[in-house]
Amino acid sequence: MIIFLVGYMGCGKSTIGRALARRLKMDFLDMDPLIEQHCGKSIREIFATEGEEGFRLHEKEVLAEIVTEQQDCIVATGGGAPCFFDNMEVMNRAGITVYFQMSPEKLAGRLEHGKAKRPLLQDKTQEELISFIRINVEKRETYYLRSKLIIQCDGVSDEYIAEHIVHYVQHLLNSSNS
């Protein structure tokens, strides 16, 4: 079983994904480092030399490798991964997709401390950051909402989110064994 975690940057895909992998005794994969390994370049270098289009093609290739080569794992996708090509459909066919739904205000709060590492965010005030996130989430949510499990993450702990996913997976496994 592959569990794909989707949602906007800063929603907790990597952090919760690692904890979830430990609980379910599964491997954890983070797509951004996999793309960097695949290309032999950092994400920043890929964008600088190949643009977003080149990056998205590499992302699609890495997703295809995960789907064909992996069995039991948790995958933290990039925030835009579900929104390009047929990536969301590929993930839904290959496993369980989980959308970490979070308000722009909550995302901005979580991203505030790491803005320097994210070129698209680094020079924005808090108001500009919230507005930027709101616009981007609205564009992407059509894809995110195609997930098999949607978790409203505002006001809940990462522990709660991980436990919710564990229960969902256990329910699916029990249903398939009946």
C-alpha positions as CSV (number, residue, x, y, z in Angstrom):
1,M,0.0,0.0,0.0
2,I,1.3,3.4,-0.9
3,I,0.0,6.4,1.0
4,F,0.5,9.7,-0.8
5,L,0.3,12.9,1.3
6,V,-0.8,16.0,-0.6
7,G,-1.4,19.6,0.3
8,Y,0.2,23.0,0.2
9,M,3.7,23.6,1.3
10,G,4.0,23.9,5.1
11,C,0.9,21.7,5.9
12,G,3.1,19.0,7.5
13,K,3.4,16.3,4.8
14,S,7.1,15.5,5.6
15,T,6.9,15.8,9.4
16,I,3.7,13.8,9.7
17,G,4.8,11.4,7.0
18,R,7.9,10.4,8.9
19,A,5.9,9.8,12.1
20,L,3.2,7.9,10.2
21,A,5.9,5.7,8.5
22,R,7.3,4.8,11.9
23,R,3.8,4.0,13.3
24,L,2.8,1.9,10.3
25,K,6.3,0.4,9.9
26,M,6.6,1.5,6.3
27,D,9.3,3.4,4.4
28,F,9.1,7.1,4.1
29,L,9.8,8.9,0.8
30,D,10.0,12.6,0.2
31,M,9.6,13.5,-3.4
32,D,11.8,16.6,-3.4
33,P,15.0,14.8,-2.4
34,L,14.1,12.0,-4.8
35,I,13.9,14.5,-7.6
36,E,17.2,16.0,-6.6
37,Q,18.8,12.5,-6.7
38,H,17.1,11.7,-10.0
39,C,18.6,14.9,-11.6
40,G,21.8,15.3,-9.7
41,K,20.9,18.9,-9.0
42,S,19.1,20.8,-6.3
43,I,15.5,21.9,-6.8
44,R,16.7,25.5,-7.0
45,E,19.2,24.5,-9.8
46,I,16.5,22.5,-11.7
47,F,14.2,25.6,-11.7
48,A,17.1,27.8,-12.7
49,T,18.3,25.6,-15.6
50,E,15.1,23.9,-16.8
51,G,12.3,26.1,-15.4
52,E,9.1,24.9,-13.8
53,E,8.3,22.8,-16.9
54,G,11.5,20.8,-16.6
55,F,11.0,20.3,-12.9
56,R,7.4,19.1,-13.4
57,L,8.6,16.5,-16.0
58,H,11.2,15.2,-13.5
59,E,8.5,15.1,-10.8
60,K,6.3,13.0,-13.1
61,E,9.1,10.6,-13.8
62,V,9.9,10.2,-10.1
63,L,6.3,9.6,-9.3
64,A,6.1,6.9,-12.0
65,E,9.2,5.3,-10.5
66,I,7.6,5.3,-7.0
67,V,4.4,3.7,-8.4
68,T,6.2,0.9,-10.2
69,E,9.0,0.2,-7.8
70,Q,7.5,0.7,-4.3
71,Q,5.0,-1.3,-2.3
72,D,4.5,-0.2,1.3
73,C,5.5,3.4,1.8
74,I,4.4,6.9,2.8
75,V,5.1,9.5,0.1
76,A,5.3,13.2,0.9
77,T,4.6,14.9,-2.5
78,G,5.5,18.4,-3.5
79,G,2.7,20.9,-3.1
80,G,2.2,21.2,-6.8
81,A,2.7,17.5,-7.7
82,P,-1.1,16.6,-7.8
83,C,-1.8,19.6,-10.1
84,F,0.2,18.6,-13.2
85,F,-0.2,16.0,-15.9
86,D,-2.4,13.1,-14.6
87,N,-0.4,12.9,-11.4
88,M,-3.4,12.9,-9.1
89,E,-5.1,10.1,-11.0
90,V,-1.9,8.1,-11.0
91,M,-1.6,8.5,-7.2
92,N,-5.3,7.6,-6.7
93,R,-5.0,4.4,-8.8
94,A,-1.7,3.4,-7.1
95,G,-2.7,4.0,-3.5
96,I,-4.4,6.2,-0.9
97,T,-4.2,9.9,-1.3
98,V,-4.6,12.1,1.8
99,Y,-5.1,15.8,1.6
100,F,-3.9,17.9,4.6
101,Q,-6.4,20.8,4.2
102,M,-5.3,23.9,6.1
103,S,-6.3,27.6,6.0
104,P,-4.0,30.2,4.4
105,E,-3.6,31.9,7.7
106,K,-2.4,28.7,9.4
107,L,-0.1,27.8,6.5
108,A,1.4,31.3,6.6
109,G,2.1,30.9,10.3
110,R,3.8,27.6,9.7
111,L,5.8,29.0,6.8
112,E,6.8,32.3,8.4
113,H,10.0,30.9,10.0
114,G,11.2,29.1,6.9
115,K,10.6,31.9,4.3
116,A,14.3,32.3,3.6
117,K,14.5,28.8,2.2
118,R,11.6,29.3,-0.1
119,P,12.4,31.9,-2.9
120,L,8.7,32.5,-3.7
121,L,8.0,33.5,-0.1
122,Q,11.1,35.2,1.2
123,D,10.4,38.9,0.7
124,K,6.7,38.8,1.5
125,T,5.1,40.5,4.5
126,Q,2.6,38.4,6.6
127,E,-0.4,39.9,4.7
128,E,1.3,39.3,1.3
129,L,2.1,35.8,2.3
130,I,-1.5,35.0,3.3
131,S,-2.8,36.5,0.1
132,F,-0.2,34.6,-2.0
133,I,-1.0,31.3,-0.3
134,R,-4.8,31.9,-0.6
135,I,-4.5,32.4,-4.4
136,N,-2.3,29.3,-4.9
137,V,-4.4,27.1,-2.7
138,E,-7.6,28.1,-4.6
139,K,-5.8,27.1,-7.9
140,R,-4.6,23.8,-6.5
141,E,-7.5,22.7,-4.3
142,T,-9.5,21.3,-7.3
143,Y,-6.8,18.7,-7.5
144,Y,-6.3,18.2,-3.8
145,L,-10.0,17.6,-3.2
146,R,-9.8,14.5,-5.4
147,S,-8.0,12.8,-2.5
148,K,-9.5,9.7,-1.0
149,L,-9.1,11.1,2.5
150,I,-9.4,14.8,3.4
151,I,-8.3,15.9,6.8
152,Q,-9.1,19.4,8.1
153,C,-5.8,20.3,9.9
154,D,-6.6,23.7,11.4
155,G,-6.6,23.4,15.2
156,V,-5.5,19.8,15.4
157,S,-2.1,18.3,16.3
158,D,0.1,16.4,14.0
159,E,-0.4,13.5,16.3
160,Y,-4.2,13.6,15.7
161,I,-3.7,13.7,12.0
162,A,-1.3,10.7,12.0
163,E,-3.7,8.8,14.3
164,H,-6.6,9.6,11.9
165,I,-4.7,8.2,9.0
166,V,-3.7,5.1,10.9
167,H,-7.4,4.4,11.8
168,Y,-8.4,5.0,8.1
169,V,-5.7,2.5,6.9
170,Q,-6.7,-0.1,9.5
171,H,-10.4,0.3,8.5
172,L,-9.4,-0.3,4.8
173,L,-7.3,-3.3,5.7
174,N,-10.1,-4.8,7.9
175,S,-12.7,-4.2,5.1
176,S,-10.6,-5.9,2.5
177,N,-10.0,-8.9,4.8
178,S,-13.7,-9.4,5.5
